[in-house]
Amino acid sequence: MTMRTRPLGTTGPQVSALGLGCMGMSALYGEADRAESIATLHAALEAGVTLLDTGDFYGMGHNELLIGEALRAAPAARREQALVSVKFGALRGPDGGWLGYDGRPAAVKNFAAYSLQRLGVDHIDVYRIARLDPAVPIEETVGAIAELVEKGHVRHIGLSEVGAETIRRAAATAPISDLQIEYSLISRGIEDAILPATRELGIAITAYGVLSRGLISGHFTADRQLGAGDFRARSPRFQGDNLRHNLNLVEALREIADQKGVSVAQIAIAWVLSRGEDIVPLVGARRRDRLTEALGALDVTLDAADLAAIEEAVPAGAAAGDRYPAAQMAHLES
């Protein structure tokens, strides 16, 4: 496996062709092993992964502290190659409940100060609000990040889960490196308006959910029991008839993967990689074995016949159920 690089838009840095999404090491997918999480972070850096993605609300700061600990323990050369992307703005209560989003300029700078401290770094490589704050114009939020860029606290400005109009307004305010948004074989909504807008503006996509939270990894089964702290226990795509339908799609994909001698996860990640050099998939591996499997996707080549077979097995719009519960879908733009 040779780690390739891709540009993070016309204004951002070169990053590894795959990034590591670290959320599951701290929150929303049940218990994670801290030592294994750090070992996985180190293995990713050793393999040439440069982009580490986190949020200040993942485990209420736990994830940033975890990444900071891993970076301090990493060899200097690996530590220096790491680029950390941070989402901010999500508000939570002591019980873990979600309270909305705060994109006010003063809040942006406050969130950044705490993230810098927890990560133990002197700058954040890519900084973005997790969801649009409907009470604050995106120009004000992005303008505040631009001020952090001017002062050297942030290197690049990103966006997350916003629509084409918001992307254009943000890009008119300050240079935007990338948009982080869900994109996978069964989540292809960005193809209609969002992806054309980012390509017109030279903005990259960092694609999360490329395995749909494990649903199309080839490892999820209909009888799997999910704990109360696991987000998927409330996710529409993991419920009842929706789950059975979606796992049938996975089995159709497995036939193609078997013919190529690769895993379902590898072919699903390779499909996202095939969508363009401006798209950087984030893999959410929490363990070294899952990381190794994901990295194997870099060696998978999909020709025109493979892509046609995948499209036939899992056509756009084939998934059953929304990607988030209704209350969270209300915070997403299209």
C-alpha positions in Angstrom: 0.0 0.0 0.0 1.4 3.4 -1.0 -0.2 6.4 0.6 -1.1 9.0 -2.0 -2.0 12.6 -1.4 -4.8 14.8 -2.6 -5.2 18.6 -2.5 -7.6 19.9 0.1 -9.1 22.4 -2.3 -7.3 25.2 -4.1 -6.6 27.0 -0.8 -5.7 24.1 1.5 -2.8 21.7 2.0 -2.0 18.4 0.4 -3.3 15.6 2.6 -3.3 11.9 2.6 -5.8 10.2 0.2 -7.6 8.8 3.3 -8.1 10.7 6.6 -9.0 9.3 10.0 -12.2 10.3 11.6 -11.7 10.0 15.3 -15.2 10.5 16.7 -15.9 6.9 17.5 -12.9 6.7 19.8 -14.8 9.0 22.2 -18.5 9.1 21.5 -21.7 7.8 19.9 -20.6 4.2 19.1 -20.4 2.6 22.5 -17.3 2.0 24.6 -13.9 2.3 23.0 -10.6 1.1 24.3 -8.3 4.1 25.0 -5.0 2.3 24.6 -6.2 0.7 21.3 -7.5 4.1 20.1 -4.0 5.7 20.7 -2.4 2.7 19.1 -4.7 3.1 16.1 -3.8 6.8 15.8 -0.1 5.9 15.9 -0.6 3.2 13.3 -2.4 5.7 11.0 0.4 8.2 11.3 3.0 5.5 10.6 1.1 4.4 7.5 1.2 8.0 6.2 -2.2 9.2 7.1 -1.9 13.0 7.7 -5.5 14.2 8.2 -7.0 13.6 11.7 -10.6 14.8 12.1 -12.2 15.6 15.4 -14.8 17.9 17.1 -14.6 19.7 20.4 -17.9 18.2 21.4 -16.8 14.5 20.7 -17.0 13.1 24.2 -17.1 16.8 25.4 -13.5 17.4 24.8 -12.4 13.8 25.3 -11.5 13.3 21.7 -9.3 16.3 21.5 -7.5 15.3 24.7 -7.0 11.8 23.2 -5.5 13.1 20.0 -3.3 15.5 21.9 -2.0 12.6 24.0 -1.4 10.5 20.9 0.5 13.3 19.1 2.7 14.0 22.1 3.7 10.3 22.2 4.3 10.0 18.5 7.8 10.3 16.9 8.5 13.9 16.0 8.4 13.3 12.3 5.0 11.7 12.5 3.7 14.4 14.8 4.8 17.1 12.5 3.0 15.6 9.5 -0.3 15.4 11.3 -3.0 17.9 10.2 -5.8 18.3 12.6 -9.3 19.3 11.5 -11.7 20.5 14.2 -15.4 21.1 14.2 -16.9 23.4 16.8 -20.2 25.0 17.7 -22.3 22.1 19.0 -23.8 22.9 22.4 -24.4 20.1 24.9 -25.8 19.9 28.4 -24.4 17.9 31.4 -26.6 15.0 30.5 -25.1 14.8 27.0 -28.2 16.3 25.4 -27.9 18.5 22.3 -28.8 22.2 22.8 -28.2 23.7 19.3 -25.3 25.5 17.7 -23.4 28.7 18.4 -21.7 30.5 15.5 -21.3 33.9 17.0 -17.8 35.4 16.5 -17.0 35.6 20.2 -18.0 32.0 20.6 -15.9 30.9 17.6 -12.8 32.4 19.3 -13.7 30.9 22.7 -14.2 27.4 21.2 -10.8 27.7 19.4 -9.0 28.7 22.6 -10.2 25.6 24.4 -9.4 23.3 21.5 -5.9 24.6 21.2 -5.4 23.9 24.9 -6.8 20.4 24.8 -4.9 19.4 21.7 -1.7 20.9 22.9 -0.9 22.6 19.6 -0.3 26.2 18.6 -2.6 26.2 15.7 -5.5 24.2 14.2 -5.0 23.1 10.6 -8.7 23.2 9.5 -11.4 24.8 11.6 -15.2 24.7 10.8 -18.5 25.0 12.5 -20.2 21.6 12.8 -23.6 22.8 11.6 -24.9 26.2 10.5 -26.2 28.4 13.3 -29.5 29.6 11.9 -29.3 32.7 14.1 -25.9 33.9 12.8 -25.1 34.7 9.2 -22.4 32.4 7.9 -20.4 35.5 6.9 -20.0 36.4 10.6 -18.9 32.9 11.6 -16.5 32.5 8.7 -15.2 36.0 9.2 -14.3 35.2 12.8 -12.4 32.1 11.7 -10.6 34.3 9.1 -9.5 36.5 12.0 -8.0 33.4 13.7 -6.2 32.7 10.5 -4.7 36.2 10.4 -3.5 35.7 14.0 -1.9 32.3 13.2 -4.3 30.3 15.4 -5.9 28.5 12.4 -4.4 27.6 9.0 -7.4 26.9 6.8 -11.2 27.4 6.9 -13.6 24.6 6.4 -17.4 24.1 6.3 -19.6 21.2 7.4 -23.0 20.0 6.3 -24.2 23.1 4.5 -25.9 23.6 1.2 -24.8 25.2 -2.1 -26.0 28.7 -1.2 -24.3 28.8 2.1 -21.1 27.5 0.5 -21.1 30.4 -2.0 -21.7 33.0 0.7 -18.9 31.6 2.8 -16.5 31.5 -0.1 -17.3 35.1 -0.9 -16.2 36.0 2.6 -12.9 34.1 2.9 -11.0 31.3 1.2 -12.6 27.9 2.0 -10.5 24.8 1.8 -13.1 22.0 2.1 -16.6 21.0 3.0 -17.0 18.1 5.3 -20.2 16.2 4.5 -21.6 12.7 4.5 -20.9 10.9 1.2 -21.1 7.2 0.5 -22.7 4.6 -1.8 -26.0 5.0 0.1 -25.7 8.8 0.9 -25.3 10.5 -2.4 -27.3 13.7 -1.9 -24.4 16.0 -2.5 -24.2 15.0 -6.2 -27.2 17.2 -7.3 -26.1 20.7 -6.2 -23.5 20.7 -3.5 -20.7 18.9 -5.4 -21.1 21.0 -8.5 -20.8 24.1 -6.3 -17.7 23.0 -4.5 -16.0 22.0 -7.8 -16.9 25.4 -9.3 -15.3 27.1 -6.4 -12.2 24.9 -6.0 -13.4 23.6 -2.6 -12.5 19.9 -1.7 -14.9 17.4 0.0 -13.8 15.5 3.1 -16.4 12.7 3.1 -17.4 11.2 6.4 -19.7 8.2 6.8 -18.1 6.4 3.8 -19.2 3.1 5.4 -22.4 4.6 6.7 -21.5 4.1 10.3 -20.6 0.5 9.7 -23.8 -0.3 7.9 -22.1 -1.0 4.6 -18.8 -2.3 6.1 -19.7 -5.9 5.5 -19.4 -6.5 9.3 -22.8 -5.4 10.5 -25.5 -8.1 11.0 -29.2 -7.9 11.6 -29.0 -9.5 15.0 -26.4 -7.1 16.4 -27.4 -5.6 19.7 -26.6 -1.9 20.1 -26.1 -0.3 23.5 -28.1 2.7 24.6 -25.1 5.0 24.1 -24.7 3.9 20.5 -26.1 6.5 18.0 -27.1 3.7 15.6 -29.7 2.4 18.0 -31.7 5.6 17.1 -30.7 5.9 13.4 -33.5 5.2 10.9 -31.3 3.2 8.6 -30.6 0.7 11.4 -34.2 0.1 12.3 -36.4 -2.9 11.4 -37.4 -3.2 7.8 -35.0 -0.4 6.9 -32.0 -2.4 8.3 -33.1 -5.6 6.5 -33.4 -3.7 3.2 -30.0 -2.0 3.6 -28.2 -5.2 4.5 -29.6 -6.7 1.3 -27.8 -4.0 -0.6 -24.6 -4.9 1.3 -25.0 -8.5 0.2 -25.3 -7.4 -3.4 -22.1 -5.4 -3.0 -20.4 -8.4 -1.3 -20.8 -10.4 -4.5 -18.8 -7.8 -6.4 -16.2 -7.5 -3.7 -15.8 -11.3 -3.6 -15.2 -11.4 -7.4 -12.4 -8.8 -6.9 -10.9 -10.6 -3.9 -11.4 -7.6 -1.6 -13.7 -6.8 1.4 -17.0 -5.0 1.2 -15.5 -2.1 3.2 -12.6 -1.8 0.8 -14.8 -1.7 -2.3 -17.1 0.9 -0.6 -14.2 3.1 0.3 -12.6 2.6 -3.1 -15.9 3.8 -4.7 -15.7 7.1 -2.8 -12.0 7.4 -3.8 -13.0 6.9 -7.4 -15.4 9.9 -7.4 -12.6 12.5 -7.8 -9.3 13.7 -6.7 -11.1 16.5 -4.8 -12.7 14.0 -2.4 -10.9 12.7 0.7 -12.7 9.9 2.5 -12.5 9.9 6.3 -12.5 6.3 7.7 -13.7 5.9 11.2 -11.5 3.0 12.4 -11.3 2.6 16.1 -9.0 -0.4 16.0 -5.8 -1.3 14.1 -7.3 -4.2 12.2 -10.2 -2.0 10.9 -7.6 0.6 10.0 -5.5 -1.9 8.0 -8.6 -3.1 6.2 -9.6 0.5 5.3 -6.1 1.4 4.1 -6.3 -1.7 1.8 -8.9 0.3 -0.3 -6.0 2.3 -1.7 -4.9 -0.7 -3.6 -8.3 -1.4 -5.1 -8.7 -0.3 -8.7 -12.3 0.0 -10.0 -12.6 0.0 -13.8 -15.7 1.0 -15.8 -17.2 -2.4 -15.5 -16.7 -2.5 -11.8 -18.3 0.9 -11.4 -21.3 -0.1 -13.5 -21.8 -3.3 -11.5 -21.6 -1.3 -8.2 -24.2 1.2 -9.6 -26.5 -1.6 -10.5 -26.1 -3.3 -7.1 -26.5 -0.1 -5.1 -28.1 2.7 -7.2 -28.4 6.2 -6.0 -31.3 6.5 -3.6 -31.5 2.8 -2.8 -31.1 3.1 1.0 -34.1 2.9 3.2 -34.4 5.5 6.0 -32.8 8.9 6.6 -29.2 9.1 7.6 -30.1 10.9 10.9 -33.2 11.0 13.2 -35.7 13.7 12.2 -34.6 16.2 14.9 -31.0 16.1 13.5 -32.1 16.1 9.9 -33.7 19.5 10.6 -30.2 21.0 11.1 -28.9 19.9 7.7 -29.0 22.0 4.5 -29.3 20.4 1.1 
